[in-house]
Amino acid sequence: MKDKRSGIPLIAELAGVSIGTVDRALHGRPGINEKTRDRVLAVANKIGYRPNLAARSLSTGKRIRIGVCVPREIRYFYNEMWAGIHEEIGRYSDRGIEFLLRPVPELGKGERRAFRELVDLSVQGVIVTPGNPESMTPLIDGAEKGGIRVVCVSTDAPASLRSSIVCVEPTVNGLLAGELMAKFVAPRAKVAIITGMLKTVDHREKAEGFGKSFRQYCRGGSVVTTIEGHEDAKQSYRKTRKLLGRVPDLAGIYVNTVNCLPVCRALSAARLSGKVRLIATDLFKEMIPLFRAGTIDASIHQRPFRQGQIAIRNLAEHLLHNVDLPAAQYLNPGIILRSNLQLFREAGRER
């Protein structure tokens, strides 16, 4: 007959100790000497045993806590990310995890206060979108040193001790956009980049990738300027209008954040829609008529829904079952053209 013993009973048998001793060894409780503890842990490791933290937390009344500190704006991007976060939360809410949601108004605003609040609530892990990585790095480092796992999503704080990053690799994002733009415009074309904030790693690296790729593939082409719109619609519109007046032979614009609508309005006001080639970022329903009208030529999709899902899943599995957290999980960006935009969930059709 097949031996059905597993888990703690099997460890007890192989280590020659009681089930209570195994429980004390696995969970770091007193009443066991170090030699016995080491023997039990060695057996547990040999058979690949991992304690069921969800069951343990439910039985003791102590739940694992995960904090989420992600912006609300710009809603076109973060609504999708939050949808992915909430879908994955639904999978874990009855498995011994309590999720503490602390959304911030927009990227880089209120994140330090929200992060500190989550740490003070004794979370075991935090998912965060750092808008100002320099100011967030000391807080992330302090949390990690205190045993709190930090997962960055969408944007990174690469100089910090964060455990993991989930995002579309920003340099690849920019490289794709630059190569595409080079195919849309003539040799020696002048193009521009409109970004959010260059202090945000994601925005800066996308801009750098675009410039490198565009100059490589467009003979004699140049990036005449990189404009920071600070994710402000009025500021982005105003600066785009000034750009179009200052560079009348501008051939293309790459908007490397989701904030493309004010740029489209500026092109329309200057009667340059469809004449200045435009590569945007991501997709939302308001972009669809602009695709069809030819105002937007292409967009680089960052899969925010999937980013939110993966960040929650990776951290939850790590805290529940000691599954290793990948130092980085980069998603492959998608290229949206008029011919395939209806295949994306933001256009109303599930992938």
C-alpha positions in Angstrom: 0.0 0.0 0.0 1.3 3.5 -0.9 2.5 5.6 2.1 0.2 8.6 2.2 2.2 10.4 4.9 3.4 13.8 3.9 4.3 17.2 5.3 4.8 17.5 9.1 4.0 13.8 9.9 6.6 12.6 7.3 9.2 15.1 8.6 8.5 13.9 12.2 9.0 10.2 11.1 12.2 10.9 9.2 13.7 13.1 11.8 12.7 10.8 14.7 10.9 13.5 16.6 7.3 14.3 17.6 4.9 16.3 15.4 5.0 19.1 18.0 8.8 19.3 17.8 8.5 19.7 14.0 6.0 22.4 14.4 8.2 24.3 16.8 11.2 23.9 14.5 9.4 25.0 11.3 7.8 28.1 12.9 10.7 29.3 15.1 9.0 28.6 18.4 10.9 28.0 21.7 11.2 24.7 23.5 13.6 23.0 21.1 17.4 22.8 21.0 19.4 24.0 18.0 20.7 20.6 17.1 17.2 19.2 16.8 15.9 22.3 15.0 18.7 21.9 12.4 17.9 18.3 11.9 14.2 18.9 11.4 14.9 21.8 9.0 17.4 19.7 7.0 14.7 17.0 6.6 12.1 19.5 5.6 14.5 21.0 3.0 15.3 17.5 1.7 11.7 16.6 1.0 10.9 20.1 -0.4 8.4 20.9 2.3 7.0 24.5 2.5 4.7 25.4 5.3 1.2 26.5 4.3 1.3 30.1 5.6 -2.2 30.8 4.5 -3.7 28.0 6.6 -1.4 28.9 9.5 -2.4 32.6 9.4 -6.1 31.7 9.3 -5.8 29.3 12.2 -4.0 31.8 14.4 -6.1 34.7 13.3 -3.0 36.6 12.0 -3.2 37.4 8.3 -0.5 38.2 5.9 -0.7 41.9 5.0 0.2 43.3 1.6 0.1 47.1 0.9 -0.6 48.5 -2.5 0.6 52.1 -3.3 -0.2 52.9 -6.9 -1.5 56.1 -8.5 -5.0 56.8 -9.7 -4.0 59.2 -12.4 -3.5 59.1 -15.3 -6.6 57.0 -15.2 -6.2 55.7 -18.8 -3.2 53.7 -17.6 -3.7 53.2 -13.9 -7.4 52.1 -14.2 -6.2 49.2 -16.2 -3.4 48.4 -13.7 -5.9 48.6 -10.8 -8.3 46.3 -12.7 -5.5 43.7 -12.9 -4.6 44.3 -9.2 -8.3 43.8 -8.1 -8.7 40.7 -10.2 -5.7 39.1 -8.6 -6.7 40.2 -5.1 -9.9 38.3 -5.6 -7.9 35.1 -6.0 -6.0 35.5 -2.7 -8.5 37.3 -0.4 -9.7 33.9 1.1 -6.2 32.5 1.4 -5.0 34.4 4.5 -3.9 37.7 2.9 -5.3 41.1 3.8 -4.7 43.7 1.1 -4.3 47.3 2.3 -4.9 49.7 -0.6 -3.4 53.2 -0.4 -3.7 54.8 -3.9 -2.0 58.1 -4.4 -3.5 60.9 -6.5 -0.9 60.7 -9.3 2.7 59.6 -10.0 5.1 61.1 -7.5 2.5 62.8 -5.3 1.8 61.5 -1.8 3.8 58.3 -2.3 6.1 58.8 0.7 3.3 59.4 3.1 1.3 56.4 1.8 4.3 54.1 1.9 5.1 55.1 5.5 1.5 54.5 6.5 1.6 51.0 5.1 4.9 50.2 6.9 3.4 51.4 10.1 0.5 49.0 9.6 2.9 46.1 9.9 2.6 44.8 6.3 4.8 42.0 5.1 5.0 43.3 1.6 4.4 46.5 -0.4 3.7 47.0 -4.1 4.6 50.6 -5.2 5.0 52.7 -8.3 7.8 55.1 -7.4 7.4 58.4 -9.2 10.4 60.0 -7.5 12.9 57.2 -7.1 15.5 59.3 -5.3 13.2 60.3 -2.5 11.6 56.8 -2.3 14.9 54.9 -2.1 15.6 55.5 1.6 12.0 54.4 2.5 12.2 51.3 0.3 15.6 50.4 1.8 14.3 50.8 5.4 11.4 48.6 4.6 13.5 45.8 3.1 16.0 46.0 6.0 13.0 45.5 8.3 11.9 42.4 6.5 9.2 43.9 4.3 9.4 42.8 0.7 9.0 45.7 -1.8 7.9 45.1 -5.4 8.0 48.0 -7.8 5.5 48.0 -10.6 5.5 50.0 -13.9 8.3 52.4 -12.6 11.4 51.5 -10.7 13.8 52.7 -8.0 16.8 50.8 -9.3 19.3 52.2 -6.7 17.1 50.8 -3.9 17.1 47.4 -2.2 13.7 46.6 -3.6 13.1 42.9 -4.0 11.6 43.0 -7.5 10.4 45.1 -10.4 7.5 44.2 -12.8 7.3 46.4 -15.9 7.7 46.6 -19.7 11.4 47.1 -20.0 11.5 50.9 -20.7 14.6 51.0 -22.9 13.1 48.3 -25.2 9.9 50.3 -25.3 11.8 53.4 -26.5 13.8 51.3 -29.0 10.7 49.9 -30.6 9.1 53.4 -30.9 12.3 54.8 -32.4 12.6 52.1 -35.0 8.9 52.5 -35.9 9.2 56.3 -36.2 12.2 55.8 -38.5 10.0 53.8 -40.9 7.3 56.5 -40.8 9.4 59.5 -41.7 11.9 60.5 -44.4 15.7 60.6 -44.0 17.0 63.6 -42.1 13.7 64.1 -40.4 13.3 66.1 -37.2 11.3 64.5 -34.4 10.5 65.3 -30.8 9.7 63.4 -27.5 7.0 64.4 -25.1 7.4 62.7 -21.8 6.2 63.1 -18.2 9.2 63.6 -15.9 12.7 62.7 -16.7 13.5 62.0 -13.1 11.1 59.0 -13.4 13.3 56.1 -14.5 10.7 54.7 -16.9 10.2 58.0 -18.7 13.9 58.8 -19.0 14.9 55.3 -20.2 12.2 55.3 -22.8 13.3 58.6 -24.1 16.9 57.5 -24.3 16.0 54.3 -26.1 13.9 56.2 -28.6 16.7 58.6 -29.4 19.3 55.8 -29.8 17.1 53.8 -32.1 15.7 56.6 -34.2 19.2 58.0 -35.0 20.3 54.4 -35.8 17.5 53.7 -38.3 16.7 57.2 -39.7 19.7 58.4 -41.8 20.5 61.9 -40.7 17.5 62.0 -38.4 17.5 64.0 -35.2 15.6 64.3 -32.0 15.3 68.1 -31.7 14.0 68.2 -28.1 12.6 66.2 -25.2 9.7 68.0 -23.5 8.5 67.3 -19.9 4.8 67.7 -19.7 4.7 66.5 -16.0 1.5 64.5 -16.9 -0.4 67.8 -16.9 -2.8 68.1 -19.9 -2.8 71.9 -20.1 1.0 72.0 -19.8 1.4 69.3 -22.4 -0.9 71.1 -24.9 0.7 74.4 -24.4 4.3 73.1 -24.8 3.3 71.1 -27.9 1.8 74.2 -29.5 5.0 76.1 -28.9 7.0 73.2 -30.3 5.0 73.1 -33.5 5.5 76.8 -34.0 9.2 76.7 -33.2 9.9 73.7 -35.5 7.7 74.1 -38.5 9.3 71.1 -40.3 8.8 68.7 -37.4 8.1 65.3 -38.9 7.1 63.2 -35.8 6.3 63.1 -32.1 6.8 60.2 -29.7 4.6 60.6 -26.5 6.2 58.1 -24.1 3.5 58.3 -21.5 -0.2 57.6 -21.8 -1.0 61.4 -21.8 -1.3 61.7 -25.6 -4.7 63.5 -25.9 -3.4 67.0 -25.3 -0.7 66.4 -27.9 -3.4 65.3 -30.4 -5.5 68.4 -29.6 -2.4 70.6 -30.3 -1.8 68.9 -33.6 -5.5 69.4 -34.6 -5.4 73.1 -33.6 -2.3 73.5 -35.7 -3.9 71.6 -38.6 -1.1 69.1 -38.5 -3.1 65.9 -37.7 -1.9 63.1 -39.9 1.0 65.3 -41.2 3.2 65.0 -38.1 3.5 61.3 -37.4 2.6 60.4 -33.9 3.6 57.3 -31.8 1.7 57.1 -28.5 1.9 54.8 -25.5 -0.8 52.2 -24.4 -4.4 52.3 -25.4 -7.8 53.6 -24.2 -11.1 54.1 -25.8 -10.7 57.8 -26.5 -7.7 56.9 -28.7 -9.6 54.7 -31.1 -11.1 57.5 -33.2 -7.7 59.2 -33.3 -6.2 55.9 -34.7 -9.0 55.7 -37.3 -8.6 59.3 -38.3 -4.8 58.8 -38.8 -3.8 61.2 -36.0 -2.1 58.4 -34.1 0.0 56.1 -36.3 1.0 53.6 -33.7 1.2 53.0 -29.9 3.5 50.9 -27.7 1.4 48.9 -25.3 2.7 48.4 -21.8 0.1 45.8 -20.7 -0.8 47.6 -17.4 -3.5 45.1 -16.5 -1.0 42.3 -16.7 1.6 44.2 -14.8 -0.9 44.6 -11.9 -1.8 40.9 -11.9 1.8 39.8 -11.9 2.9 42.1 -9.1 0.2 40.9 -6.8 0.7 37.2 -7.7 4.5 37.3 -7.3 4.4 38.9 -3.9 1.5 36.8 -2.7 3.1 33.5 -3.7 6.4 34.6 -2.1 4.7 35.4 1.2 2.4 32.4 1.2 4.8 29.7 -0.1 8.3 31.1 -0.1 8.3 31.2 -3.9 11.4 33.1 -5.0 10.7 36.7 -6.1 12.3 37.4 -9.5 14.6 40.4 -9.3 13.0 41.6 -12.5 10.1 40.5 -14.6 10.0 42.4 -17.9 6.9 42.0 -20.1 7.2 42.2 -23.9 5.6 45.4 -25.2 3.0 45.2 -27.9 2.7 47.3 -31.0 -0.7 48.7 -31.7 -1.7 49.7 -35.3 -5.1 50.4 -36.8 -5.3 46.8 -38.0 -5.0 45.2 -34.6 -6.3 47.7 -32.0 -9.6 45.9 -31.6 -7.7 42.9 -30.2 -6.7 44.8 -27.0 -8.9 44.7 -23.9 -9.0 48.5 -23.7 -10.8 48.6 -27.0 -13.6 46.5 -25.5 -12.5 43.0 -26.5 -10.9 40.6 -24.2 -7.5 39.2 -25.2 
